[in-house]
């Protein structure tokens, strides 16, 4: 799946708590079935131009049974963030538990120029949906 998604992407974020975001994402191959995800984004409240910068990195390892995202930053470095069952091919779903919060993540590839990763975060007094849409920004690098 990810071998067809290598290159540069525009990212649009829509967050249910009134925040919007945009950014650039790079997906590169490290070796066979091993990929590097790097995201640089700006997030702001609707109607407010003061932005917060975001930066994320993940390693992605894909095989016929699963797709695993590994943290590359912070105190969880090299630990699994998301694991999708790759046998389902469409509407991939993964769960991650962080203290009292639960992250339910959906991965859907529409075509080689468009994919989505959405996160539903629930916890005590919390329900946030983060919708990430990735648009191809140029030919594969």
N, C-alpha and C positions, 0 to 999 in steps of 0.2 A: 504494500500500500504506500509506504512513505518514499520508496524509490521513485514513484511517480510525482511526488510533491516537492522534490528538491528545488531550491532556488529562493528567490526573494518574494515576499508577500506583503500586501497592505493588510492591516488588522483594524477592524472596527469593533469596539466594545459597547455594549449596552448593559447597564447594571440597574436592577430593579429599584435600588434605593435612590434613584435620581442622578446617578453619575453616568457620564459618557466617556469614551476613550478612543484613541486611535494610535497606531504605531506601525512599526516595521518589524517583520520577522524574517529570519534567515534559517533555512533548513539545509544542512550540509551532510554529506555522507562521510563517516569516519572510516568505516570499513564495511564489509558485506553485512547487511541487515542491522547496522549500527549507525545512528544518525544523531546530529547535534542540532538542537532547537535554541535559538537566541531571539529574545523579544525586547524591544525598546519601545516604550509607550508613554503617552501622556493621558492622564485621567482628570476630568474636571466635573464639577456639579453643573447641571443645566443652568444656564443664565449667569454663570460665574466663570470668568476667564482665567482665574488663578489655578494653574494645573499642578498636579503631583506627577513626578516622573516615576515610571516603573521599569524594572529590569528583571528578566527571568532567563534562566538557562536550564535546559534539561537534556539528558541523554535519552535517546529512544532506542530500545532494542526490540526488534520484531522477528518473530519466527512463525511457523505455520500454526502454532497454538495460541500465541499471545503477543500483545504489544505492551511493553513496559516503559513507563516514563520514570526516570531517576532524577531526583534533586541534584543540582550541581552547586548550589549556593546555600549558605547558612548552616545551622546546626544539624540539619537533616541531610547534609551532603552525602551523595552516593546511596541514599535509601530510596526505596520504591515510593513514588508518589501516586501513580495510577497503574493498574494492570487490567487490560482489556482482553477478553476471550476472543481471539482472532478467528475462531470458527464461525462466528455469526455474520461476519462481513458487512452487514448493514446495522445501523443503530447500535453501535458498540457502547456499552455502559460499564463504568467502573466505580468503585466505592473507596474512599479514603477517610480514615477517622483520625481527627486531631483534637485531643483533649475532649471537650464536650461538643465539638462540631463534627458534622458529617458532610463530606463532599461527595455528591453524586455527579459524575462527569459523563457526558455524552459526546461521542466522537462520530462525526458523520462526514464522509467524503462524498460530495455531490458529483464532482468530476475533477479532472487534473488542474482546473483553474479556480476551484471553489471548494472549501471545506469549512466545517464548523466544529468548535469545541465549546460546549456549554457546561457550566457548573451550577448546581443547585446546592447551596450551603445552608444547612439547618443546624440549629442549636437552641439553647435556652433563649427564648425571646428573639430569635433570629430566623429569618427566611430570606435569603438573597439569591437571585438568579443573575448570573453573569453570562451573557451571550457574546461569544467571540466568533466573528465571521472573517475568514481569510480569503482575500482576493489576489489573484496572480498579479504581480506588479511588473514582471518582465519575463523574458524567456529564461529557461533553466540556466543556472550558472554552473 
